[in-house]
Amino acid sequence: MMAMLGAWKFYKTNPMVALAPYGLILANGLLHIGGWLSSGNPLYYYVSGGTITSMFLFIPVTILMSRACLKWKVMGGWAMAATLTAGLIGHIILFGAYASLDAGGVIALYIFDFLAMTSPLLLTWLASKWLLKPKK
């Protein structure tokens, strides 16, 4: 829901920042589906809300948003790739949050969560300075 609100808020001023949460959502979805596929179990046996949500919500919505941006020429392929890569980096940082819970406790977990959620926004904002052409 927050990704959709962010996309609505920033799509005119900085579309890369608007789509940054979708990169994080796509990485999350692909990792859930990869976990299910690597388990070797049928879907009805591998009960995971994340896998079901990824298959029927996360990945289709991300594909629709990416397709719309490319179709309407909101951004080019390189900008789209940078946006989705920033989401993947954010998800990798999120793995640090899980490890930090044992090492540093709840405070470290919150710090890593904050970094994981804000890093795609910051990375896409920085990348947009090079990849997006200013409107005349």
Disulfide bonds with the S-S distance in Angstrom:
none
